[in-house]
Amino acid sequence: MWVRGTGRGASEVLGAILVFAILVSSLAVFQMTVVPMQNEQVEFNGYDQARSDLVELNTQVVRTAGQGTQGSATVKTGVTYPARAFALNPGSPSGSVRLTSSRPLGIGNAQAVDPEAADYWSGTLRTFPTQRFVFEPAYNRLDAAPVSSTGYLVYRLPDGGSAIPSTEQSLVRGTRVSLTAVRGDLSTAGQRVTLSTLPISTGTETVRITGEDTSGDGTPDTDVFLRVPTELSQATWERILDGQTGSGPNQNVESVNVAGGVAEIVLDGTKTYTLQLTKVEVRERSDDPIVADADPAYVTGVTDRRATTTGSPVTLEARVFDTFGNPVAGEDVEFQKVSANGTLGGGDTVVATDDRGVATITYDPPSDGETADIEAVCADCVGNAPATRSELTVDVSEGPEAVNRPPAVEVTDIVQTNDDDDVFDVQVSVSDPDGNLGSVSAQVTDPDIDEATGTSYASKTANVEGSSDTVTVTLNTADSGSGSEDEYVITVVVEDDDGLVDAESVVVDGSKTT
């Protein structure tokens, strides 16, 4: 019995050890196989979320570029594994985000349709530094490719493989060309990174362009080209531009060539394109902005030629644009009279631009019709000399409200010279709103002799000119005898060059000094 009882105890111990061994083995298998598989799935989901986050970041860049408003996006750069009661997890991995060094983004052979904008957009190659946003994953199990956002495309680029776009390109769509320069100073890591997109040079402004007219016959004879820094292959570019290449009315890409890390996209220069250029800063939300505003580049007249009539002031407007073709606020514009006799701005001829980039001034034309030539000058603009000056013309005519307006006369004083009852110095003030005074005539009559027509004892005529004048006319009645006691009537008539007249009559007593 003792031996038999001892055997049963050993079996129970051996059973317990066997069960424990099975549990340990199962846990080891779970730790070595199931946990990595589950963690890899967590990493894959996190990577897919990060790719979606970069698509949202690119959307925010495009929205900021088009609307001029600040945007925000959060990028899931790492993952956190689920808590486990018995198994162990490795440390939570975290990737990094950064902006690459800047490289030039350019457009060449682009000539503006508007003659004034063509002073700046004259076909010269224009370049703008831009950067690429990159998410570098660093997972424990998943071997994931970096994801890039350029402002016009989001893509993954596996080592030794072809790029896998996550969005369609927005560089060229039919006859619309959109170039967005991305700038910033960013390099950080963590589980999540919250980023802000800030407008630097943005808006809804566009420039209508064609190929450059090098022969001067009014017909474009060069093709517009874009130069885009890239890490994508020739085959990838041909694939992403496939919808824009061909002979259809909205297929304007003639060719694309990749060499030296630059993709050159050639557009049909005979077409007219709508060009939008923008600049956006990307930074961590907690950081201060670090990219300066774009430089003012050129000035244009909002309306190059205006018409008005004499006596009617007219408003002149000039607009300042930066190197991206977007309006600049707070920039000084000086208006200068090249050939103009009117009044410009009441004496203050330097005007700051408003939020629309517009500087406004009033020109008050002279009384005689003429053509006024005025220049708007942006001294701080970085474009060439023609681009920093805009010629504004005002055609002044004698409109209905300014034609043949009558003159006016007022007798301001009458003095009997040396107390002589028969000699009068008549002081007269005359004016004409058209500025074309002609003459003043004065005469003295005695209505008692002929009440119907009067008898002119004396008359004098003096010339006047301009819009106002004063004159003194001496009238000697040469009267004698009882006639010197009579009342006299002095009548003054002013006439302008249009033949219109005004008159005033004053009765004086020849018997006393007045």
VOGU-3710 file (C-alpha; in Angstrom, 3 decimals, decimal comma):
1> mwvrgtgrga> 0,000/0,000/0,000  2,816/2,404/0,808  4,510/1,695/-2,486  1,286/1,956/-4,391  0,491/5,388/-2,791  3,940/6,756/-3,654  3,401/5,965/-7,331  0,208/7,925/-7,511  1,965/11,082/-6,161  4,704/10,860/-8,752
11> sevlgailvf> 2,194/10,669/-11,554  0,449/13,820/-10,410  3,714/15,714/-10,245  4,765/14,479/-13,639  1,374/15,476/-15,024  1,657/18,952/-13,603  5,130/19,332/-15,043  3,907/18,132/-18,418  0,999/20,581/-18,423  3,329/23,424/-17,438
21> ailvsslavf> 5,718/22,439/-20,182  2,891/22,433/-22,707  1,788/25,892/-21,529  5,316/27,250/-21,735  5,776/25,761/-25,173  2,466/27,192/-26,349  3,351/30,587/-24,961  6,730/30,415/-26,675  5,122/29,472/-29,949  2,585/32,288/-29,493
31> qmtvvpmqne> 5,399/34,725/-28,688  7,483/33,634/-31,666  4,750/33,321/-34,297  1,416/34,892/-33,383  2,720/38,027/-31,689  4,969/39,001/-34,644  2,140/38,343/-37,092  -0,296/40,432/-35,071  2,268/43,204/-34,599  3,048/43,183/-38,297
41> qvefngydqa> -0,655/43,660/-39,009  -0,692/46,587/-36,566  2,296/48,052/-38,373  0,669/47,563/-41,763  -2,475/49,337/-40,583  -0,342/52,136/-39,158  1,583/52,471/-42,411  -1,629/52,588/-44,406  -2,868/55,318/-42,063  0,379/57,247/-42,486
51> rsdlvelntq> 0,019/57,055/-46,266  -3,535/58,415/-45,969  -2,236/61,149/-43,666  0,252/62,255/-46,320  -2,540/62,379/-48,877  -4,426/64,662/-46,467  -1,288/66,779/-45,969  -0,962/67,153/-49,733  -4,643/68,137/-49,882  -4,035/70,787/-47,229
61> vvrtagqgtq> -1,080/72,145/-49,218  -3,250/72,396/-52,346  -6,102/73,993/-50,378  -3,777/76,527/-48,741  -2,267/77,312/-52,135  -5,654/77,894/-53,737  -7,525/79,607/-50,913  -4,767/81,337/-48,975  -5,921/79,846/-45,653  -3,910/77,942/-43,055
71> gsatvktgvt> -4,366/74,167/-42,975  -3,496/71,329/-40,615  -2,813/67,590/-40,850  -1,571/64,931/-38,428  0,761/62,187/-39,657  0,773/58,856/-37,786  4,509/58,206/-37,851  4,585/55,304/-35,351  2,416/52,557/-33,886  1,513/51,214/-30,444
81> yparafalnp> 1,045/47,451/-30,058  -1,922/46,078/-28,111  -1,313/45,250/-24,429  -0,721/41,540/-23,722  -1,264/39,673/-20,435  1,412/36,988/-20,894  3,269/37,718/-24,141  5,826/40,455/-24,589  5,878/43,280/-27,159  8,967/44,963/-28,564
91> gspsgsvrlt> 9,335/48,701/-28,106  6,843/50,864/-29,998  8,447/51,915/-33,283  8,352/55,534/-34,470  9,181/56,850/-37,912  10,400/60,294/-38,912  9,218/63,112/-41,155  11,370/65,677/-42,866  11,547/68,187/-45,666  14,315/67,574/-48,173
101> ssrplgigna> 16,807/70,207/-49,266  15,452/72,705/-51,762  15,756/72,306/-55,512  14,540/74,560/-58,349  11,070/74,222/-59,821  10,806/76,155/-63,089  8,781/77,228/-66,110  10,260/78,527/-69,348  9,185/79,938/-72,734  6,007/81,182/-71,020
111> qavdpeaady> 4,831/84,561/-72,331  1,856/86,315/-70,751  -1,084/87,196/-72,968  -1,535/90,512/-71,153  1,058/92,952/-72,588  1,926/94,450/-69,201  2,310/91,085/-67,466  4,450/90,074/-70,463  7,079/92,556/-69,253  7,770/90,013/-66,508
121> wsgtlrtfpt> 6,419/86,789/-68,019  8,395/87,301/-71,195  9,548/83,743/-71,875  12,524/83,873/-69,521  13,030/80,748/-67,425  11,537/81,457/-63,982  12,632/79,166/-61,125  11,437/78,784/-57,543  13,062/76,699/-54,796  10,873/73,841/-53,575
131> qrfvfepayn> 11,156/70,901/-51,176  9,641/67,443/-50,840  7,957/66,104/-47,693  9,087/62,560/-46,781  7,812/60,067/-44,216  10,479/57,473/-43,318  8,864/54,468/-41,601  10,857/52,436/-39,040  8,794/49,402/-38,040  10,011/46,299/-36,209
141> rldaapvsst> 8,500/43,811/-38,618  7,171/45,574/-41,722  9,610/46,599/-44,428  7,740/49,658/-45,724  8,774/52,118/-48,413  9,098/55,854/-47,707  6,118/58,010/-48,673  6,650/61,404/-50,350  4,380/64,404/-50,822  5,413/67,053/-53,340
151> gylvyrlpdg> 2,419/69,377/-53,485  1,337/67,868/-56,797  1,668/64,110/-56,117  1,860/61,589/-53,239  3,704/58,322/-53,910  5,590/55,401/-52,369  8,995/54,455/-53,723  10,184/50,948/-52,754  13,884/50,186/-52,986  14,639/49,013/-56,488
161> gsaipsteqs> 11,002/49,196/-57,519  8,686/51,523/-59,408  6,909/54,370/-57,666  3,359/53,686/-56,547  1,274/56,889/-56,743  -1,354/57,458/-54,066  -2,912/60,468/-55,829  -3,217/61,782/-59,358  -0,776/64,486/-60,431  -2,042/68,092/-60,392
171> lvrgtrvslt> 0,754/69,761/-62,387  -0,992/69,754/-65,745  -4,695/69,244/-66,268  -5,825/70,248/-69,726  -4,809/73,883/-70,164  -4,401/74,534/-66,433  -0,853/74,494/-65,065  -0,390/74,565/-61,278  3,051/74,862/-59,701  3,276/74,873/-55,897
181> avrgdlstag> 6,596/75,462/-54,152  6,783/73,793/-50,717  9,173/75,334/-48,200  10,054/74,815/-44,560  12,581/73,554/-42,002  11,327/70,258/-40,629  12,899/67,044/-39,315  11,262/65,225/-36,417  10,214/61,797/-35,171  7,570/60,395/-32,867
191> qrvtlstlpi> 4,293/58,526/-32,774  2,316/61,394/-34,314  3,350/64,703/-35,825  0,860/67,549/-36,271  1,761/69,856/-39,156  0,499/73,226/-40,347  0,416/74,580/-43,883  0,824/78,364/-44,123  0,174/80,590/-47,149  3,264/82,454/-48,320
201> stgtetvrit> 2,253/83,440/-51,854  -1,212/82,143/-52,598  -4,586/83,099/-54,003  -6,899/82,602/-56,902  -4,823/84,791/-59,236  -3,710/83,245/-62,513  -1,629/84,337/-65,484  -2,715/83,461/-69,015  0,333/82,318/-70,968  1,310/80,914/-74,345
211> gedtsgdgtp> 4,588/79,897/-75,902  7,086/82,710/-76,432  6,828/84,767/-79,615  10,501/85,062/-80,549  9,890/86,343/-84,097  7,626/89,200/-83,038  4,883/88,339/-85,535  2,271/87,789/-82,831  2,328/83,998/-83,115  3,918/81,744/-80,449
221> dtdvflrvpt> 6,795/79,797/-81,954  8,224/77,989/-78,901  6,842/75,301/-76,598  6,286/75,985/-72,916  8,262/73,672/-70,641  8,167/72,791/-66,949  11,194/71,602/-65,001  10,325/69,582/-61,917  12,856/68,082/-59,477  12,113/64,379/-59,132
231> elsqatweri> 13,288/60,970/-57,964  10,817/59,210/-60,232  11,805/57,359/-63,389  10,997/58,157/-66,999  8,507/55,288/-67,103  6,744/56,553/-63,981  6,371/60,054/-65,399  5,040/58,705/-68,667  2,511/56,699/-66,690  1,285/59,535/-64,446
241> ldgqtgsgpn> 1,033/61,956/-67,424  -0,617/59,432/-69,693  -4,007/61,178/-69,529  -2,467/64,493/-70,621  -0,428/63,133/-73,533  -1,975/62,742/-76,949  -3,780/64,638/-79,700  -7,055/65,394/-77,920  -8,178/68,975/-77,208  -7,317/68,579/-73,510
251> qnvesvnvag> -4,138/66,583/-74,070  -1,386/69,173/-74,333  1,741/67,394/-73,062  3,991/66,795/-76,048  6,749/64,962/-74,227  8,408/64,307/-70,881  12,083/63,606/-70,370  13,819/62,688/-67,092  17,528/63,340/-66,704  19,732/64,275/-63,769
261> gvaeivldgt> 16,888/64,175/-61,273  14,787/66,654/-63,301  11,621/65,921/-65,266  11,137/68,310/-68,211  7,526/68,408/-69,366  6,980/70,045/-72,762  3,598/71,654/-73,520  2,156/72,682/-76,873  3,133/76,362/-77,104  0,332/77,292/-79,497
271> ktytlqltkv> -2,254/76,760/-76,758  -3,205/79,324/-74,119  -2,740/78,087/-70,557  -3,944/79,292/-67,175  -0,886/79,364/-64,919  -1,186/79,385/-61,131  1,970/79,650/-59,059  1,917/79,387/-55,278  4,219/79,014/-52,306  3,289/77,186/-49,085
281> evrersddpi> 5,234/76,622/-45,871  4,962/73,314/-44,000  5,986/73,257/-40,339  5,145/71,678/-36,996  2,137/73,364/-35,474  4,121/74,573/-32,457  6,871/76,193/-34,557  6,995/79,789/-35,687  6,917/80,578/-39,415  10,405/80,649/-40,918
291> vadadpayvt> 9,879/81,319/-44,630  9,730/84,957/-45,748  7,095/86,328/-48,091  7,778/86,277/-51,814  9,387/89,405/-53,284  7,261/91,952/-55,165  8,121/91,540/-58,850  6,031/93,665/-61,214  3,209/96,211/-61,458  0,329/96,443/-63,934
301> gvtdrrattt> -2,490/98,885/-64,524  -5,886/97,529/-63,498  -7,294/99,569/-66,405  -4,512/100,888/-68,613  -6,659/103,501/-70,347  -9,439/105,544/-68,765  -11,755/108,215/-70,190  -13,317/111,177/-68,432  -14,595/114,669/-69,084  -13,326/118,042/-67,950
311> gspvtlearv> -14,278/118,710/-64,371  -14,791/115,002/-63,623  -12,044/113,311/-61,544  -11,166/109,739/-62,433  -9,795/106,892/-60,298  -6,577/105,210/-61,396  -5,487/101,797/-60,105  -2,227/99,867/-60,310  -1,616/96,357/-58,992  1,586/94,819/-57,632
321> fdtfgnpvag> 2,351/91,092/-58,033  5,091/88,975/-56,477  7,447/86,534/-58,204  4,679/83,917/-58,184  2,191/86,221/-59,896  0,094/86,781/-56,753  -0,962/90,208/-55,387  1,184/91,910/-52,730  -0,377/93,932/-49,897  1,319/96,919/-48,246
331> edvefqkvsa> 3,674/97,676/-51,160  4,283/101,355/-52,025  3,440/102,535/-55,536  4,399/106,020/-56,691  2,229/107,668/-59,349  4,107/110,122/-61,558  2,806/112,595/-64,136  4,643/112,024/-67,401  2,498/114,332/-69,492  -0,455/115,640/-67,521
341> ngtlgggdtv> -1,573/119,073/-66,338  -4,245/117,990/-63,883  -3,961/117,285/-60,162  -2,769/113,854/-59,058  -3,736/112,549/-55,642  -4,071/115,939/-54,016  -0,287/116,123/-53,755  0,318/112,718/-52,096  1,399/110,475/-54,945  2,762/107,457/-52,990
351> vatddrgvat> 0,050/104,902/-52,188  0,301/101,515/-50,429  -1,468/98,525/-51,984  -4,486/96,975/-50,265  -5,188/93,298/-49,611  -5,891/92,831/-53,325  -2,500/94,319/-54,218  -4,199/97,441/-55,634  -2,966/101,014/-55,147  -5,607/103,665/-55,918
361> itydppsdge> -5,230/107,375/-56,678  -7,478/110,136/-58,086  -6,604/112,255/-61,110  -8,467/115,565/-61,512  -8,100/116,683/-65,142  -7,668/120,336/-66,143  -10,514/122,355/-67,613  -9,351/121,928/-71,196  -9,592/118,475/-72,746  -6,300/116,659/-73,155
371> tadieavcad> -4,706/113,218/-72,924  -2,844/112,609/-69,675  0,018/110,109/-69,388  0,746/108,856/-65,872  3,151/106,171/-64,649  2,794/103,841/-61,666  6,228/102,872/-60,323  7,059/100,025/-57,914  10,548/100,875/-56,687  10,987/97,685/-54,636
381> cvgnapatrs> 9,878/95,284/-57,363  12,602/92,848/-58,402  11,562/92,460/-62,040  13,321/94,128/-64,943  12,792/97,858/-65,575  9,724/97,610/-67,855  8,019/95,292/-65,368  8,395/97,728/-62,453  6,560/100,569/-64,245  3,057/100,715/-65,652
391> eltvdvsegp> 1,770/103,393/-68,029  -1,735/104,722/-67,380  -3,518/106,953/-69,893  -6,497/109,239/-69,286  -8,405/110,562/-72,288  -10,090/113,835/-71,254  -12,903/115,187/-73,393  -15,411/117,986/-73,043  -18,429/115,896/-72,161  -22,035/117,123/-72,018
401> eavnrppave> -21,654/118,404/-68,489  -18,540/120,359/-69,409  -19,452/121,850/-72,827  -20,627/125,466/-73,318  -21,209/126,313/-69,705  -21,899/130,072/-69,419  -19,564/132,540/-67,745  -20,524/134,735/-64,777  -19,925/138,410/-64,040  -20,167/140,428/-60,820
411> vtdivqtndd> -19,682/144,178/-60,388  -17,724/144,428/-57,171  -17,280/148,215/-56,910  -17,942/151,521/-58,710  -15,877/154,594/-57,913  -16,391/158,117/-59,275  -12,859/159,198/-60,142  -11,601/162,304/-58,332  -15,178/163,040/-57,312  -15,974/163,678/-60,940
421> ddvfdvqvsv> -19,670/162,930/-61,353  -19,171/161,866/-64,963  -16,246/159,372/-64,716  -16,658/155,893/-63,240  -14,103/153,197/-62,462  -16,031/149,944/-62,648  -14,374/146,944/-60,891  -15,530/143,597/-62,288  -14,961/139,918/-61,312  -15,596/137,286/-63,998
431> sdpdgnlgsv> -15,381/133,499/-64,110  -15,999/130,633/-66,537  -16,261/126,915/-65,546  -14,906/125,867/-68,935  -11,835/128,047/-68,487  -12,236/129,934/-71,744  -13,033/133,548/-70,798  -12,974/135,956/-73,732  -13,837/139,598/-73,025  -15,611/142,017/-70,706
441> saqvtdpdid> -17,588/144,944/-72,095  -18,954/147,815/-70,000  -21,071/150,796/-70,987  -22,856/153,649/-69,286  -26,279/154,886/-70,500  -28,910/157,460/-69,506  -32,346/155,804/-69,546  -34,084/159,171/-69,183  -33,128/160,093/-72,722  -34,387/156,926/-74,374
451> eatgtsyask> -36,008/154,433/-72,056  -36,378/151,910/-74,893  -32,779/151,522/-75,936  -30,798/153,956/-73,864  -28,064/156,185/-75,123  -24,512/155,028/-74,658  -22,400/157,790/-73,265  -19,308/155,615/-73,101  -18,260/151,986/-73,563  -15,062/150,057/-73,057
461> tanvegssdt> -13,973/146,457/-73,726  -11,241/144,534/-71,927  -9,842/141,078/-72,674  -9,945/138,350/-70,017  -8,800/134,716/-70,083  -8,711/131,484/-68,140  -11,318/130,373/-65,643  -11,425/133,602/-63,567  -10,199/137,156/-63,829  -10,725/140,683/-62,492
471> vtvtlntads> -10,690/143,922/-64,430  -11,320/147,653/-63,891  -13,053/149,585/-66,700  -13,092/153,404/-66,704  -16,213/154,999/-68,228  -16,291/158,743/-68,942  -19,793/159,976/-69,777  -18,437/163,353/-71,022  -21,733/164,706/-69,731  -22,214/168,390/-68,927
481> gsgsedeyvi> -24,946/170,707/-67,777  -28,094/169,412/-66,211  -27,390/165,909/-67,460  -24,846/165,480/-64,714  -27,648/165,259/-62,231  -29,225/162,261/-63,922  -29,097/158,618/-62,939  -26,856/156,461/-65,042  -27,064/152,768/-65,800  -23,787/150,883/-65,997
491> tvvvedddgl> -24,059/147,508/-67,753  -21,232/144,966/-67,764  -21,254/142,001/-70,151  -18,808/139,076/-70,083  -18,445/136,753/-73,083  -16,485/133,497/-73,333  -14,867/131,952/-76,364  -17,958/129,793/-76,943  -20,041/132,980/-77,456  -22,007/132,628/-74,222
501> vdaesvvvdg> -22,589/135,769/-72,160  -23,627/136,985/-68,749  -24,529/140,562/-67,781  -25,131/142,711/-64,726  -26,570/146,265/-64,583  -26,082/148,769/-61,782  -27,846/152,155/-61,388  -25,653/155,021/-60,159  -26,449/158,657/-59,332  -24,304/161,142/-61,196
511> sktt> -25,002/163,886/-58,649  -22,860/162,509/-55,873  -19,901/160,363/-55,162  -20,727/156,663/-54,708
//
